[in-house]
């Protein structure tokens, strides 16, 4: 409020000074000076108002995400930042998916066919196949639907250990698979009868 009063007083003093100078000059020069003032008054008022209300204008500008102008559409920083964050998250999810597949490849390299782990590996391979059949969504996307973390879901498909029944059911449901069939398969692998 105080800065607005100071600015208004300065503007009033400037206008008074221009009028006094115009009165002291010959008519042709004072007319030229007043013509300049008339031309510059609107830009000066706009700049003055922008300075006076800069905090209010800044708050309003923070709300604006884009603007249509004759030359096209302007999109502001926050929207680009959101898109960049989303792109980074997708890239991180792809890296996590690749890491899970690499862990599976390393774990199966040392495996002997016919061992007790064959069922577990086939189970994990089936989960990965189910994910591929669902369009190969990232584990982050699956996590949103399954309500388990991406790392838990990636671990379920790695073949290192049998995931819990709840994780298995959530993974299968998120991929659009037959939850009952996978529940029976889980019980067979776990060695418990399914009722």
Rosetta blueprint (number, residue, H / E / L):
1 X L
2 X H
3 X H
4 X H
5 X H
6 X H
7 X H
8 X H
9 X H
10 X H
11 X H
12 X H
13 X H
14 X H
15 X H
16 X H
17 X H
18 X H
19 X H
20 X H
21 X H
22 X H
23 X H
24 X H
25 X L
26 X L
27 X H
28 X H
29 X H
30 X H
31 X H
32 X H
33 X H
34 X H
35 X H
36 X H
37 X H
38 X H
39 X H
40 X H
41 X H
42 X H
43 X H
44 X H
45 X H
46 X H
47 X H
48 X H
49 X H
50 X H
51 X H
52 X H
53 X L
54 X H
55 X H
56 X H
57 X H
58 X H
59 X H
60 X H
61 X H
62 X H
63 X H
64 X L
65 X L
66 X E
67 X E
68 X E
69 X E
70 X L
71 X L
72 X E
73 X E
74 X E
75 X E
76 X L
77 X H
78 X H
79 X H
80 X H
81 X H
82 X H
83 X H
84 X H
85 X H
86 X H
87 X H
88 X H
89 X H
90 X H
91 X H
92 X H
93 X H
94 X H
95 X H
96 X H
97 X H
98 X H
99 X H
100 X H
101 X H
102 X H
103 X H
104 X H
105 X H
106 X H
107 X H
108 X H
109 X H
110 X L
111 X L
112 X L
113 X L
114 X L
115 X L
116 X L
117 X L
118 X H
119 X H
120 X H
121 X H
122 X H
123 X H
124 X H
125 X H
126 X H
127 X H
128 X H
129 X H
130 X H
131 X H
132 X H
133 X H
134 X L
135 X L
136 X L
137 X L
138 X L
139 X H
140 X H
141 X H
142 X H
143 X H
144 X H
145 X H
146 X H
147 X L
148 X L
149 X L
150 X H
151 X H
152 X H
153 X H
154 X H
155 X H
156 X H
157 X L
158 X L
159 X L
160 X L
161 X L
162 X L
163 X L
164 X L
165 X H
166 X H
167 X H
168 X H
169 X H
170 X H
171 X H
172 X H
173 X H
174 X H
175 X H
176 X L
177 X L
178 X L
179 X H
180 X H
181 X H
182 X H
183 X H
184 X H
185 X H
186 X H
187 X H
188 X H
189 X H
190 X H
191 X L
192 X L
193 X L
194 X L
195 X L
